[in-house]
Each structure stands twice: as structure tokens, then as C-alpha cells.
Amino acid sequence: MSARYIEVYTIGYDDRPPTPIELDSMKLLLRQAMEEGAVGLSSALEYVPASFSGPEELTALCKVAAEYDGMYISHLRNEGDYLPGKS
């Protein structure tokens, strides 16, 4: 499940952290997606509104995905020479 879709549905494109009630709604949406067959949570932190996400929000959502043995997948782009282990 895309973190972007969850964020847009819950808080729109506002550059702010979710309120506690909004975060609960985000976790509920992810739980529903996981129960319907999603394999985990994905993000593309380079793009709006995902670029507004803080570590607390992503950690909370990753914990929900983990309850279902789900994965966290992050889309990486343009990291080039900055990837660890790259020769």
C-alpha cells in the first residue's frame, strides 16, 4: 500500500505531521489494506506529499505492516554514488 495514498486521503497535501486522530485513521487504512492482501507499505520520500512525512509517521505505519509480516519498500531515485557498498 502506498503511503502517499494514505497521506493524501487523510491529510491531503499539507506540509505538517498528522494529528493523533489522523495517524490512527492512517493506521486503520493500512490495516484494512493488509487484510485485503497488500504485501506491505511503500513510499517515495522524494515526492510530495511523502516528502513531508516524518520518521514517527513512517515508523507507526511500518509497525502496522509488520503486524501482518508485511514489508517496507522505499522507492530510491538519483542516489547514484551515495549508495552504501557501491564501488
N, C-alpha and C positions, 0 to 999 in steps of 0.2 A: 504494500500500500504506500502510495506516495505521501510523504509528509507535507508536500506542497498542497495537495488537495485537502488534506485535513486542516491545514492552516487557513487556506482561503475560505473554506466552508465555515470555519469557526470564528476567525478574527479578521478576515479579509486581507487587505494589503497594508494594514497599519504596521508601522515600524515600532513595535512595542512587544513586551512579553505578554503571554496570555494571563488573564486573571485566573485565580484558583478555580473558579467555576468553568471558565473556558478550557483550562487544561483538563479538567475532569471530562468535559464534553469531547475533547480531542482523544483522550484515552478510551472513552466509550466507543467512538467511531472506529478506532483501531481494533479494539476488541471484537467489534461486530465484523470487521473485515477479516480478521484472523479466523473467526469462527466460520466464516463463509468461504475460507480456503486461501486467503492470502498467505504468502510464504514469509513475510516479514515487512520491515519498514525500509523505504528508500528515501534518499534525499539528494538534492543537488544544491549544495550550500552556496554555490556561486551565483545562483539566480534568485530574484525577488519572487515571492516573499521569504523563501527559505534562508536567504542571507540575513534575515532579521532574527532567525532562531538562535536562542542561547543554549548553552550546554545543559541547563536544567530542564528545558523543554524536551530536547532530544533524549536526554537520559531517561526522563519519565516515560517517553514513548517507547524507547528501546526496552525498558523493563516490561512493558506490556507485551511487546513482541516476544520477549524471552519466556514469558509465561506459557507461550504456545510453541516453544522451541523454534521461534522464528529468527530470521537473520536481520542484520542491519547492513544495508548496501548503500554506499555513498558514491555518487557519480563524480569522478575526478576529471578535470579538464585543464589543460595548459600548465600542468605542474612541471613537465619537462625534466630538467636537470635536478629538480628538488626532490625527486622520489628517493626514499631510502634504498640503498643497495644497488642503485643504478650505476653502471660503470661507464 
